[in-house]
Amino acid sequence: MASRKTRLKKTKSRSTSTGKGSHKAPRKAPKQKTLTAGEWFERLVALQARLRAPNGCPWDREQTHATLRTYLIEEAYEVLDAMNSGDDAKFANEMGDLLLQVVFHSQIATEDGRFTVADVIREVHEKMVRRHPHVFGEKRANDAAEVLRNWEQIKAQERQGALESSGAGKKEERKSLLDGVPRGLPATMEGLQLTRKASRAGFDWDSAQGVFEKLREESDELRHASEANDAPKTEEEMGDLLFAAVNLARFLQVDPEIALKNANAKFLRRFREMERLSAENGQAFAEIPRAGKEKLWEVAKRSDQRRGEREPANSKAARKR
């Protein structure tokens, strides 16, 4: 026979679960397991493999390294745009899109039996350890400049080692300290890397003043070529002027590609404001005389500057990064 305590417990349980007017105790939602970065990464790799599988997504299955090149570049620029926006959620989202490109290319290579995403991660991990002997080894570096000099020296040794392991080391010695700059980079980024490598090799200006003088010199030479109606020389001198500007940006620790992107965005913003103002006055922008356009530009410029002054400090800093 069940004890009185047990019977009371059963009766109470029945009354609370089925009795009239009773309320069922709210059931707690199962606690979601927090996944680690590694677990999320493995899920992403598995997801991309599923999309590329025979019964996966037709679009994903059609892609090759070549067809994905545009997306890789676009995603990198969208990351920069999100970084400048100051919106961390957007920043994280766009970095995820860029990461997907790495996983996508790795999956294609895996299917071809060339390498896997694990090889990609291992390679960069080993490279970072190898190129930081002042952290993971015996070597010491007194400042960032010495770190960069050591970095370039280690990269050069790695390139030579790769040549020797491929059997080309004895036939083809390293040609230049500037080797390793991808020719497919946008021109400003290529110029930045070339001048940066030259600087690390000790070929640089003593101060920014020298670069400013070089910029003025190139500007004068471009003007003379233009006045002489010498088209090939004008193109050459324009290139020299742009290269000097990139070198100055590097010397002033400014990324010229980002600086130009910001300048493009500023011009676009102010031009649209001019169009808005002209429409507000009932005029087609294209039909306004040049002098009128210049006045609209000054108004748009002042408006843009006031807007910039009202922005929170962290937002302005984000745009300048």
Phi, psi and omega per residue, in radians:
M1 nan 2.366 -3.128
A2 -1.247 2.549 3.137
S3 -1.211 2.805 -3.123
R4 -1.084 -0.649 -3.129
K5 -1.100 -0.711 3.138
T6 -1.178 -0.746 -3.127
R7 -1.099 -0.740 3.128
L8 -1.090 -0.673 -3.117
K9 -1.145 -0.716 3.132
K10 -1.176 -0.717 -3.139
T11 -1.108 -0.736 3.137
K12 -1.116 -0.680 -3.137
S13 -1.134 -0.730 -3.141
R14 -1.162 -0.693 -3.090
S15 -1.194 -0.623 -3.123
T16 -1.357 -0.396 -3.101
S17 -1.685 -0.467 -3.062
T18 -2.229 -0.137 -3.064
G19 -1.212 2.687 -3.139
K20 -1.125 2.312 3.109
G21 1.375 0.028 3.137
S22 -1.357 2.760 3.135
H23 -2.094 2.206 3.134
K24 -1.253 2.354 3.133
A25 -1.088 2.325 -3.129
P26 -1.072 2.315 -3.135
R27 -1.458 2.272 3.137
K28 -1.258 2.377 3.101
A29 -1.188 2.435 -3.141
P30 -1.039 2.392 -3.104
K31 -1.222 2.184 -3.122
Q32 -1.327 2.389 3.116
K33 -1.320 2.315 3.074
T34 -1.441 2.085 -3.108
L35 -1.466 2.575 3.082
T36 -1.396 2.934 3.102
A37 -1.039 -0.684 3.135
G38 -1.119 -0.706 3.139
E39 -1.175 -0.720 3.091
W40 -1.114 -0.672 3.141
F41 -1.123 -0.750 3.110
E42 -1.086 -0.646 3.094
R43 -1.125 -0.720 -3.139
L44 -1.133 -0.733 3.115
V45 -1.084 -0.770 3.130
A46 -1.141 -0.664 3.134
L47 -1.103 -0.777 -3.132
Q48 -1.172 -0.626 3.075
A49 -1.111 -0.671 3.117
R50 -1.143 -0.700 3.125
L51 -1.140 -0.523 -3.119
R52 -1.568 -0.089 -3.101
A53 -1.209 2.827 -3.121
P54 -0.905 -0.621 3.131
N55 -1.784 0.430 -3.113
G56 -1.589 -2.488 -3.081
C57 -1.550 2.202 -3.141
P58 -0.991 -0.694 -3.127
W59 -1.146 -0.836 -3.138
D60 -1.043 -0.671 -3.099
R61 -1.186 -0.467 -3.114
E62 -1.402 -0.292 -3.003
Q63 -1.287 2.594 3.058
T64 -2.260 3.048 3.071
H65 -1.003 -0.697 -3.095
A66 -1.159 -0.769 -3.095
T67 -1.226 -0.379 -3.108
L68 -1.548 -0.116 -3.065
R69 -0.999 -0.787 -3.114
T70 -1.064 -0.725 -3.115
Y71 -1.149 -0.650 3.133
L72 -1.068 -0.772 3.127
I73 -1.183 -0.781 -3.129
E74 -1.045 -0.769 -3.107
E75 -1.123 -0.636 3.120
A76 -1.105 -0.746 3.130
Y77 -1.222 -0.576 3.102
E78 -1.197 -0.552 3.036
V79 -1.100 -0.778 3.115
L80 -1.083 -0.720 3.130
D81 -1.103 -0.742 3.122
A82 -1.167 -0.647 3.105
M83 -1.068 -0.741 -3.129
N84 -1.234 -0.407 -3.093
S85 -1.233 -0.388 -3.075
G86 1.363 0.099 -3.134
D87 -1.675 1.811 -3.064
D88 -1.133 -0.611 3.125
A89 -1.114 -0.748 3.111
K90 -1.167 -0.693 3.121
F91 -1.037 -0.865 -3.142
A92 -1.098 -0.716 -3.130
N93 -1.086 -0.776 -3.106
E94 -1.237 -0.590 3.065
M95 -1.152 -0.561 3.048
G96 -1.111 -0.709 3.103
D97 -1.099 -0.670 3.120
L98 -1.186 -0.703 3.098
L99 -1.074 -0.660 3.124
L100 -1.046 -0.618 3.118
Q101 -1.099 -0.688 3.090
V102 -1.100 -0.788 3.134
V103 -1.132 -0.711 -3.113
F104 -1.072 -0.906 3.141
H105 -1.078 -0.677 3.134
S106 -1.144 -0.660 3.126
Q107 -1.136 -0.726 3.098
I108 -1.074 -0.752 3.127
A109 -1.149 -0.632 3.108
T110 -1.084 -0.764 3.138
E111 -1.097 -0.530 3.123
D112 -1.500 -0.061 -3.141
G113 1.283 0.437 -3.090
R114 -1.642 -0.919 3.058
F115 -2.806 2.928 -3.139
T116 -2.081 2.985 3.103
V117 -1.131 -0.487 3.073
A118 -1.128 -0.646 3.078
D119 -1.120 -0.697 3.126
V120 -1.041 -0.828 -3.113
I121 -1.178 -0.750 -3.139
R122 -1.078 -0.756 -3.113
E123 -1.047 -0.828 -3.090
V124 -1.240 -0.578 3.103
H125 -1.121 -0.850 -3.128
E126 -1.139 -0.644 3.131
K127 -1.134 -0.740 -3.131
M128 -1.141 -0.653 3.076
V129 -1.158 -0.785 -3.100
R130 -1.104 -0.651 -3.069
R131 -1.556 0.059 3.059
H132 -2.141 1.022 -3.140
P133 -1.134 -0.366 3.110
H134 -1.305 -0.203 3.090
V135 -1.874 -0.782 -3.029
F136 -1.863 0.052 -3.125
G137 -2.387 -2.736 -3.055
E138 -1.498 -0.434 -3.027
K139 -1.148 2.685 3.105
R140 -2.186 2.553 3.094
A141 -2.240 2.223 -3.073
N142 -1.396 -0.490 -3.116
D143 -2.689 3.086 -3.091
A144 -1.109 -0.622 -3.133
A145 -1.083 -0.693 3.122
E146 -1.208 -0.613 3.078
V147 -1.047 -0.775 -3.115
L148 -1.173 -0.664 3.106
R149 -1.118 -0.760 3.110
N150 -1.108 -0.690 3.140
W151 -1.026 -0.824 -3.136
E152 -1.137 -0.652 3.132
Q153 -1.145 -0.742 3.133
I154 -1.154 -0.711 3.108
K155 -1.062 -0.733 3.137
A156 -1.104 -0.728 3.109
Q157 -1.111 -0.674 3.123
E158 -1.127 -0.747 3.126
R159 -1.094 -0.740 3.134
Q160 -1.141 -0.694 3.109
G161 -1.105 -0.670 3.117
A162 -1.139 -0.683 3.115
L163 -1.120 -0.763 -3.117
E164 -1.171 -0.677 3.138
S165 -1.193 -0.445 3.123
S166 -1.557 -0.015 3.132
G167 1.522 0.038 -3.100
A168 -1.747 -0.061 -3.035
G169 -1.082 -0.688 -3.109
K170 -1.340 -0.457 -3.105
K171 -1.498 -0.586 -3.010
E172 -2.293 1.746 3.082
E173 -1.327 2.854 3.104
R174 -1.028 2.293 -3.049
K175 -1.487 -0.664 -3.002
S176 -2.715 2.661 3.033
L177 -1.197 -0.252 3.141
L178 -1.607 0.035 3.076
D179 -1.064 2.599 3.063
G180 1.806 -0.139 3.079
V181 -1.459 2.012 -3.097
P182 -1.073 2.281 -3.131
R183 -1.297 -0.254 -3.128
G184 -1.459 0.003 3.129
L185 -1.198 2.677 2.947
P186 -0.975 2.612 -2.988
A187 -0.990 -0.713 -3.112
T188 -1.159 -0.665 3.138
M189 -1.225 -0.649 3.089
E190 -1.123 -0.796 3.122
G191 -1.071 -0.692 3.125
L192 -1.076 -0.791 -3.115
Q193 -1.200 -0.665 3.119
L194 -1.105 -0.834 -3.130
T195 -1.198 -0.556 3.096
R196 -1.152 -0.755 3.120
K197 -1.158 -0.699 3.115
A198 -1.093 -0.683 3.133
S199 -1.121 -0.726 3.141
R200 -1.170 -0.378 3.088
A201 -1.540 0.049 3.086
G202 1.661 0.082 3.137
F203 -1.770 1.685 -3.064
D204 -2.773 2.926 3.093
W205 -1.349 2.676 3.103
D206 -1.290 -0.563 -3.129
S207 -2.647 2.931 3.132
A208 -1.113 -0.446 -3.111
Q209 -1.008 -0.701 3.128
G210 -1.108 -0.638 3.138
V211 -1.262 -0.657 3.065
F212 -1.055 -0.721 3.118
E213 -1.119 -0.717 3.119
K214 -1.104 -0.665 3.124
L215 -1.106 -0.747 3.113
R216 -1.144 -0.703 3.118
E217 -1.070 -0.801 3.140
E218 -1.158 -0.609 3.107
S219 -1.124 -0.744 3.109
D220 -1.107 -0.741 -3.125
E221 -1.149 -0.630 3.090
L222 -1.150 -0.722 3.129
R223 -1.084 -0.762 -3.141
H224 -1.108 -0.745 3.137
A225 -1.124 -0.674 3.134
S226 -1.178 -0.737 -3.139
E227 -1.161 -0.466 3.126
A228 -1.488 0.006 -3.111
N229 0.947 0.637 3.119
D230 -1.697 1.666 -3.031
A231 -1.067 -0.852 3.132
P232 -1.059 -0.720 -3.132
K233 -1.191 -0.636 3.120
T234 -1.096 -0.751 3.110
E235 -1.104 -0.749 3.134
E236 -1.078 -0.818 -3.106
E237 -1.199 -0.566 3.057
M238 -1.106 -0.730 3.080
G239 -1.063 -0.742 3.125
D240 -1.095 -0.706 3.131
L241 -1.124 -0.776 3.128
L242 -1.132 -0.698 3.126
F243 -1.109 -0.721 3.105
A244 -1.109 -0.665 3.117
A245 -1.136 -0.703 3.099
V246 -1.114 -0.730 3.139
N247 -1.122 -0.682 3.094
L248 -1.122 -0.724 3.112
A249 -1.041 -0.774 3.118
R250 -1.079 -0.732 -3.127
F251 -1.128 -0.608 -3.135
L252 -1.531 0.125 3.117
Q253 1.084 0.734 3.072
V254 -2.072 2.330 3.057
D255 -1.371 2.002 -3.055
P256 -1.123 -0.575 -3.136
E257 -1.136 -0.781 3.130
I258 -1.206 -0.711 3.123
A259 -1.054 -0.739 3.137
L260 -1.210 -0.668 3.086
K261 -1.060 -0.717 3.116
N262 -1.161 -0.679 3.111
A263 -1.153 -0.681 3.084
N264 -1.062 -0.773 -3.120
A265 -1.134 -0.660 3.128
K266 -1.149 -0.753 3.111
F267 -1.086 -0.768 3.141
L268 -1.072 -0.740 -3.133
R269 -1.095 -0.781 -3.101
R270 -1.267 -0.618 3.121
F271 -1.150 -0.724 3.104
R272 -1.119 -0.591 3.089
E273 -1.174 -0.656 3.057
M274 -1.055 -0.776 3.134
E275 -1.105 -0.683 3.129
R276 -1.128 -0.760 -3.124
L277 -1.133 -0.704 3.138
S278 -1.171 -0.684 3.105
A279 -1.156 -0.624 3.120
E280 -1.116 -0.533 3.108
N281 -1.564 0.101 3.107
G282 1.289 0.463 -3.134
Q283 -2.101 2.536 2.996
A284 -1.371 2.220 -3.047
F285 -0.961 -0.753 -3.081
A286 -1.084 -0.416 -3.076
E287 -1.583 -0.108 -3.140
I288 -1.319 2.345 3.113
P289 -1.036 2.788 -3.090
R290 -0.973 -0.753 -3.130
A291 -1.074 -0.668 3.108
G292 -1.164 -0.651 3.096
K293 -1.117 -0.699 3.132
E294 -1.094 -0.686 3.105
K295 -1.134 -0.733 3.110
L296 -1.094 -0.661 3.127
W297 -1.082 -0.742 -3.136
E298 -1.128 -0.675 3.097
V299 -1.133 -0.809 -3.136
A300 -1.101 -0.668 3.139
K301 -1.120 -0.803 3.132
R302 -1.113 -0.703 3.124
S303 -1.093 -0.734 3.134
D304 -1.145 -0.699 -3.141
Q305 -1.164 -0.695 3.095
R306 -1.122 -0.693 3.119
R307 -1.092 -0.709 3.129
G308 -1.133 -0.621 3.122
E309 -1.209 -0.500 -3.131
R310 -1.448 -0.246 -3.101
E311 -1.146 2.560 3.033
P312 -1.058 2.633 -3.091
A313 -1.017 -0.695 -3.094
N314 -1.195 -0.544 3.118
S315 -1.219 -0.728 3.121
K316 -1.150 -0.666 3.118
A317 -1.131 -0.649 3.130
A318 -1.123 -0.667 -3.129
R319 -1.213 -0.440 -3.082
K320 -1.531 -0.223 -3.089
R321 -1.126 nan nan
